[in-house]
Amino acid sequence: MFLTSLKWLPITWTLFLGERIGLICYRLMPNRRKIVRRNLRIAKEHLSEPMDALERQTREVFLRSGANLLTGFCFSRLPWHKVEKYISIKGISLLNEKVKKGQGVIVLMAHMGPWEALAHLPEIFRKKGISCELAAMFRPLNNKPLNRWVKKEREASGTRMFSRDDGFSLPLKHLRNGGMLGILADQKMKQGPKVDFFGQPAFTNPLPGLFQRRTGAALVSLSFTRTGKQQWLLEFHHVEPLSKDSTPSREAMCQATNRALEKAISESLTDEFWFQRRF
């Protein structure tokens, strides 16, 4: 399998190969290029950033996404003591404070950086003295053999994967038992509350707010940004409570979720996977 072979390539090779694939896609996929450019323009307008670098950043999204995808699979097979020379971590004390409260923790994540490296989180937590079972929500792939392989890789270090096929009772039980649950909340949705995201209405994943309201779990967000040629920063950020209202609406909770995601993605717009028509 192609992805299996990628795991055994050196980091320098996967970075180079991923960027070359990204550059080819940038040149040969004008419709996708248009989507990325539009998404970036909307985000930059919301952040009041100048537009003079828009085309360069559009190209950079393609290059980084290709490199992140391939490098992530390479990171997933390495032991953490070899990966940590490439990935720095910030905000781990903030996360530990939330965990110690024993009410569970929801981690709001975006498709940033070489996200397959997040399979190392259970090992990282153990080394940092964080006692917490880790799980994550994921959307099953249409290709069943590939889905089984990806799920197995992500669970290799101890992360438990939940999907909609499992229902909501299992992830809710996991949180109520004091566990940590990662949710990729930036995915394109075909339905759900439509609330502002970078100043534009967008269908938004209601699960973080729903799970938080039912369990009282704490919230943090996670950004994963490239800081150098072979360097990344994994950072946990504080998230304000989704609502001061005792019975917040789904719309209010989704809006708060989007604000937290905006803050994480704004750490580096070109590290976000902007290939879906999000707005």
C-alpha positions, -999 to +999 in steps of 0.1 A: +000+000+000+012+035-009+005+050+025+023+021+043+054+027+022+053+064+031+056+056+067+092+044+062+105+074+043+127+099+060+111+132+071+131+152+046+118+130+018+081+132+028+084+170+031+100+173-003+076+148-020+045+163-003+054+198-014+060+187-050+026+169-051+010+201-036+027+222-062+014+200-090-021+201-076-019+239-073-011+241-110-034+215-123-065+220-102-079+255-109-113+249-094-098+237-061-074+267-063-103+290-066-119+275-034-088+278-014-083+314-025-119+323-017-117+308+018-084+325+025-097+359+013-128+356+036-106+347+066-081+375+058-109+401+054-123+390+088-089+394+104-083+427+086-051+414+069-038+429+037-045+410+005-012+415-013+001+380-003-032+362-011-019+343-042+013+333-025-006+321+005-030+301-017+000+284-032+015+278+002-017+261+014-012+235-014+024+229-006+019+227+032-011+204+029+008+180+007+038+180+030+016+177+062-004+148+048+026+127+039+048+137+069+019+129+093+020+092+082+057+092+087+055+106+122+028+081+131+053+051+129+082+068+148+085+066+186+078+099+203+114+104+214+123+107+177+093+128+168+097+154+196+128+169+179+104+181+152+073+190+173+073+214+202+043+216+226+029+246+244-001+249+268+003+214+283-001+229+319-034+244+308-046+211+296-035+193+328-055+218+349-086+209+329-080+172+333-075+174+370-110+187+375-122+152+365-152+164+344-137+154+311-121+176+284-133+183+249-105+193+225-116+214+195-093+206+166-090+218+130-073+200+101-039+217+107-004+205+104+006+168+101-025+157+121-017+120+119+011+127+144-017+133+170-018+096+174+012+101+197-009+122+222-015+093+246+023+087+248+029+125+252+004+127+280+019+098+299+054+114+297+040+147+308+022+131+338-013+137+325-035+108+336-064+108+311-079+083+286-079+098+251-106+093+224-115+112+192-145+115+169-138+106+133-158+105+100-154+070+085-139+069+050-160+055+021-132+031+012-137+004+039-102-013+037-085+021+038-109+031+067-099+000+087-062+008+081-064+045+091-085+036+122-059+010+133-030+035+128-048+061+149-056+037+177-021+022+178-008+043+207-040+040+228-065+066+213-100+052+210-119+062+179-156+069+179-178+076+148-215+084+144-220+047+138-212+042+175-240+066+186-235+093+212-237+072+243-201+059+241-183+093+237-206+108+264-198+080+288-161+085+280-163+122+289-183+116+321-156+092+332-131+120+330-117+112+296-105+135+268-124+137+235-109+153+203-134+167+178-124+179+143-149+208+143-138+226+111-152+200+087-177+210+060-213+203+071-243+198+050-266+206+078-267+219+114-269+254+128-257+281+103-237+306+123-208+330+116-174+316+108-148+342+100-177+366+095-196+344+071-226+321+077-215+284+077-231+251+087-214+242+119-208+209+138-231+210+169-214+181+187-189+200+208-216+221+223-240+192+227-214+171+245-203+200+267-239+208+277-246+171+286-214+164+305-201+197+318-167+189+303-140+216+300-130+229+266-096+236+250-087+242+214-056+229+195-035+246+168-008+227+149+014+251+129+046+249+110+073+271+125+104+261+104+116+239+076+112+208+097+096+222+128+060+223+141+043+237+172+014+219+189-004+244+212-034+240+235-055+272+239-080+283+266-116+283+254-142+305+271-173+287+283-197+282+254-225+302+271-233+318+304-269+308+298-279+277+318-298+264+287-279+278+257-293+273+222-275+252+197-267+283+177-251+300+207-229+270+214-219+266+177-210+303+175-187+299+205-172+268+190-164+288+158-148+316+177-124+291+194-116+275+160-110+310+144-085+317+171-066+284+166-066+287+128-056+323+129-023+312+144-013+303+108-039+305+080-017+286+056-016+255+079-054+250+077-068+225+051-089+250+031-099+227+002-136+225+011-161+252+002-166+261+039-186+293+034 
